[in-house]
Amino acid sequence: MRVIVTKHRIYELASDEQGVPVEQYFTGVTLPAPLPGSGAKVYDTADGPVIAMPSGRAERAARKPRQSEKPQP
């Protein structure tokens, strides 16, 4: 079973559900910065299409890179 967790709902899909890469699903559309190249896919659910990012990537994509104040070698 494949599970997609969103802010408002949990979706359970068949484990063989492949999804469509966002770049293919939204052909010709300029996507927000975190999506292209992130591995995000669109899955069809009973509530309509849902975009899902691989686990862990959503948090990393949303964070800004660390800015160290220490001198770098």
C-alpha positions as a Markdown table, in Angstrom:
| # | Residue | x | y | z |
|---|---|---|---|---|
| 1 | Met | 0.0 | 0.0 | 0.0 |
| 2 | Arg | 1.2 | 3.5 | -0.8 |
| 3 | Val | 0.3 | 6.3 | 1.6 |
| 4 | Ile | 0.2 | 10.0 | 0.8 |
| 5 | Val | -0.1 | 12.3 | 3.8 |
| 6 | Thr | -1.3 | 15.8 | 3.3 |
| 7 | Lys | -2.2 | 18.6 | 5.7 |
| 8 | His | -5.9 | 17.7 | 5.6 |
| 9 | Arg | -6.1 | 14.1 | 4.6 |
| 10 | Ile | -4.4 | 10.7 | 4.3 |
| 11 | Tyr | -4.7 | 8.9 | 0.9 |
| 12 | Glu | -4.2 | 5.1 | 0.6 |
| 13 | Leu | -3.3 | 3.9 | -2.9 |
| 14 | Ala | -2.4 | 0.6 | -4.4 |
| 15 | Ser | 1.3 | -0.2 | -4.0 |
| 16 | Asp | 1.6 | -0.6 | -7.8 |
| 17 | Glu | 0.2 | 2.9 | -8.4 |
| 18 | Gln | 3.0 | 4.6 | -10.4 |
| 19 | Gly | 1.8 | 8.2 | -10.6 |
| 20 | Val | 2.8 | 10.7 | -13.3 |
| 21 | Pro | 5.9 | 13.0 | -12.9 |
| 22 | Val | 4.8 | 16.6 | -12.3 |
| 23 | Glu | 6.8 | 17.8 | -15.3 |
| 24 | Gln | 4.7 | 15.5 | -17.6 |
| 25 | Tyr | 1.4 | 16.1 | -15.9 |
| 26 | Phe | 1.7 | 19.9 | -16.1 |
| 27 | Thr | 3.4 | 20.1 | -19.5 |
| 28 | Gly | 3.9 | 23.7 | -20.6 |
| 29 | Val | 3.3 | 25.2 | -17.1 |
| 30 | Thr | 6.0 | 27.0 | -15.1 |
| 31 | Leu | 6.2 | 25.0 | -11.9 |
| 32 | Pro | 7.1 | 26.4 | -8.4 |
| 33 | Ala | 10.8 | 26.1 | -7.6 |
| 34 | Pro | 10.7 | 23.0 | -5.3 |
| 35 | Leu | 8.8 | 20.8 | -7.8 |
| 36 | Pro | 10.9 | 20.4 | -11.0 |
| 37 | Gly | 13.6 | 17.8 | -10.5 |
| 38 | Ser | 12.3 | 16.8 | -7.0 |
| 39 | Gly | 10.8 | 13.5 | -8.0 |
| 40 | Ala | 7.3 | 14.7 | -7.3 |
| 41 | Lys | 4.5 | 12.8 | -8.9 |
| 42 | Val | 0.8 | 13.3 | -9.4 |
| 43 | Tyr | -1.6 | 10.6 | -8.3 |
| 44 | Asp | -5.3 | 10.4 | -9.1 |
| 45 | Thr | -7.4 | 10.0 | -6.0 |
| 46 | Ala | -11.2 | 10.1 | -5.2 |
| 47 | Asp | -10.8 | 13.8 | -4.4 |
| 48 | Gly | -8.9 | 14.6 | -7.6 |
| 49 | Pro | -5.2 | 14.8 | -8.4 |
| 50 | Val | -2.7 | 15.0 | -5.5 |
| 51 | Ile | 0.9 | 16.0 | -5.9 |
| 52 | Ala | 3.3 | 13.9 | -3.7 |
| 53 | Met | 7.0 | 14.4 | -3.1 |
| 54 | Pro | 9.2 | 11.5 | -2.0 |
| 55 | Ser | 9.4 | 11.3 | 1.7 |
| 56 | Gly | 11.9 | 13.7 | 3.3 |
| 57 | Arg | 12.3 | 15.8 | 0.1 |
| 58 | Ala | 9.4 | 18.1 | 0.9 |
| 59 | Glu | 11.1 | 19.3 | 4.1 |
| 60 | Arg | 14.5 | 19.7 | 2.5 |
| 61 | Ala | 13.1 | 21.5 | -0.5 |
| 62 | Ala | 11.3 | 24.0 | 1.7 |
| 63 | Arg | 14.3 | 24.8 | 3.9 |
| 64 | Lys | 16.8 | 27.5 | 3.0 |
| 65 | Pro | 20.4 | 26.3 | 2.9 |
| 66 | Arg | 22.4 | 26.9 | 6.1 |
| 67 | Gln | 24.5 | 30.0 | 6.3 |
| 68 | Ser | 27.5 | 29.4 | 8.4 |
| 69 | Glu | 29.2 | 32.4 | 10.1 |
| 70 | Lys | 32.4 | 30.3 | 10.7 |
| 71 | Pro | 35.3 | 30.9 | 8.3 |
| 72 | Gln | 35.5 | 28.2 | 5.7 |
| 73 | Pro | 38.9 | 26.6 | 4.8 |
